[in-house]
Amino acid sequence: MAVSVISDIERLGGLLRRIGNFDAHSFIANFQSRLIVQKTIYLMQAFGLNLGYFYNWYIHGPYSPSLAKDAFVLAKTKKTPRLVRFVDPHMEIKFLDFQRFIERHKSDSAWLEKVASIHFLKTAYHVSDPAQVFRIVKEKVPSLTRTEFESLWANLKSKNLVS
């Protein structure tokens, strides 16, 4: 039985194709498209689907330089990546749950930036006070309202992504 081994970039491309929010031309030409990829993969990893990207706190929330590099390589290949699935059924279930979580917002860079930033501050920076998380994210994204923050927090909490 032959085992198919794919590269990290092929895996990234196959997963982004399944999610349906990656267009190579748009990614190269448009900052919002790059932000969407950054936050999509960040949130995918938050669901326990670790693709090996590490994030820092940056101007628009969590940012991974190595993901940016890989996504540019992917965008420049100019070929449609083949769909990939997780071999482990539990991981595939997590992926499907993640897809449901972002489905309505998968192309909304502002929503993705807000929810990823909230999660990052709570988990990576261990900011325990939700009011403080709100203040920090509001500085980065002035359009964030208290009501929207509470809704996003509740959404993350419902998935056990914040406590």
Buried (B, 14 or more C-beta within 10 A) or exposed (E): EEEEEEEBBBBBBBBBBBBEBBBBEBBEEEEBBBBBBBBBBBBBBBBEBEBEBEBEBBEBBBBBEEBBEBBBBBBEEEEEBEEBEBEEEEBEEBBEEBBEBBEEBBBBBBBBBBBBBBBBBBBBEEBEEBEEBBEBBBEBBEEBEEEBBEEBBEBBEEBEBBE
